[in-house]
Each structure stands twice: as C-alpha cells, then as structure tokens.
Amino acid sequence: MKEITKKFKNNIHYDLSKIGNIKKLLFFDIETTGLSPKNSNLYLIGCINVDNDNIIFKQWFCESLSDETDVLQAFFEYATEFDTIINFNGDGFDLPYIRECAKQYYIFNPLTDYKSLDIYKEIRYLKKPLGLERMNQKSLEEFLGLYREDKYDGGTLIKFYYDYTNSRDEKILHLLLLHNEEDLLGMLKVVEMLSFVDFFNSDFILSDIEKNTDYLTLCYTCSEYLDYNLSIENDIFLDASGNKLTLTIPILKSELKFFFENYKDYYYLTIEDYAVHKSIGEFVDKSVKKKATRQTAYIKQVAEYIPCFNTESVSEIFKKEYKSKEKYINLAKLNFSDNVFFKEYAIEMLKQFKLLKQ
C-alpha cells in the first residue's frame, strides 16, 4: 500500500460552516476497477479535510489488489475524526461500494453513521435552468471556470491500473493519482454550486423599481451571496450576482378580462360584451342580456399588465380568455410598498425559471 499526503492552501470560496463543523467535514472519492465490488476491486481512496488555512489531502493506493483491505482500514482509521462525508454522486456509487467492500472483509465501517452531503443530488435540478448539457463533475468544473490537467475518465484508467500492477511504471502511477487528486480538488470548486441553492432560497427584499414604456424592473437585495454572474432569458430577464437579483419583466399593453367566480350572480350583456351583477341587470331589457356562464362572466380593462403565477396572493387576475393559462396583474393596482407580495412574486418567478427545487 502507498500512502500520499499533501498540503494545499485553503482557497475554498464556499462557506463550509453552512454544512457543519468545518473540522468534521471530509471530502471523499474512490477509484475502482468496475461498478460492483462483487466482481471488481477498490484500488484508490482519496480524501480532503480543512485545517484552518490549509487543506490536507490524502490518498491510499493499492500497489497490488491484495492491498485492498489495508487501504480500507487505513482510510477508515483516518475517517474516525469526522462526522460528515462530502461527495459527488457518492450516495449513488462511492458509499455503497465501500460499504459492500467493508462487509466482504468484515471491517468496521465508521461512515455508516455519518451524514452524507452528495453535491450532485443537491444541485441536479439546476441542469436545465443553468443551460448545462451534462451534470458530471468535470462539466460543472468547466462551468465554474476550472479546467483539468487530467484528460482521462475513471473507466479508461482501469486498464492503466492493471498495466501499473504489472510494470510499476511511475508515469502510469502519476496518471492514476492525478485523476483522483483532480477529482477531489475539483470537488472543492464544485461545492460552490451550493451557493446557487443558497442564493435562490434566500430572503428577497425589494430594494428598487424601474419602469419604462416596455419593461418593469424589480431589483432585490438577498441574504445570500452568489460569486457568479448569472443571466437567463425566458421572456422575462433574470440577472443574479453578489447579493442582487434583478427581474426585468415585459409590460403587456392590452385589453384583458377579469372573470367573476360567482358567475351565476351575473348577466352577460350581449351588446356591451361584459357582465353585470343581477341586482343591476334586472333593469336591463331581456333581449340584450342572458345568464352569464363561466366564459362570459367578465369585465374588460385596457391597461398595462405584468404576468402573475401565484393567484392566491392577488385579488384581481386578468386573462385573455377564460381558459387562457397566462394570468396577469393590472400594473396600476400594485402596491409597491407591499414587501410580502413582492417577496412572494420573486419566489414565483424563480419557480418559473426552475431555480427552486420543486
């Protein structure tokens, strides 16, 4: 068994204290010769923990397949100082694999009772809204501006490992160790993706409003910080950076209809093309009125509108037709000092962008 220890300067930008006690957090990744421990082997375990201004990087490498139990025991002994495992898709692969290995060799596995933070599981819902083609770790690293020296994937390196056990070629060993090292160092970068989750789940306070003939711009101050400049366009424009969220919303200038829920209490006036309450309609000639239906119990307004998605917090919702999915608010009737409404409005907008986990 070969054990490698390195020390790097701590340049993690994400506040790990949001996850737990920083000194109890352990980043973790394994390399194997296959997908199942029943017919493959574990040949490398790497981990990183934070020690004040430094990160401690460790690897345990099987010089031969017979070293597997030694590697497991050495890692488990080191891991006893921690209580939280941070990984990327580790809940789906690394942790079940290492758990099965421990069972096969009757080795006590302290990780069983540890909290696991699988970064992939926390952020995978962001794939579409962030315009990501893939959600593997390397793609996320590149999205965040990190590019690797390592050019190989884990599957390709399986042959390299077998070649190494026969040749002891130091160049091959370097490639094997480098891949795992960059997986772990990349994980320190990818953990920053959690800031997107934190940011879009933060408190939003409306801080400024701008309006011109075509757009209403809502500027929010947030309780979390996003170290990234994000711009998304989907009819509505969203910009996020630092502790600011900006929504630029197109204004619809049109005639829309407000539909009365209690339609049975209304008459539809066929000439005027709107509904009136029966208390008024009873004085209208029968030839120009009829009982209102859900589709005809409306009044019309020409105004400026913005889209609305949460109808529970709005007293008057306007639509083009009764069955129209798009809903609007009359801009003139908005109370811009209503912080509760505009906080809810921001949340509904984020849901439309799929930036909040449903």
Secondary structure by P-SEA (a helix, b strand, c coil): cbbbbbbbccccccccccccccccbbbbcccccccccccccccccccccccccbbbbbbbbcccccaaaaaaaaaaaaaccccbbbbccccccaaaaaaaaaaaaccccccccbbbbcccccccccccccccccccaaaaaaaaccccccccccccaaaaaaaaaacccaaaaaaaaaaaaaaaaaaaaaccaaaaaaaaacccccccccccccbbbbbbbbcccccbbbbbbccbbbbbcccbbbbbbbbbbbbbbbbbcccccbbbbccccccccccccccccccccccccccccccccbbbbbbbcccccccccccccccccccccccccccccaaaaaaaaaaaaaaaaccccc
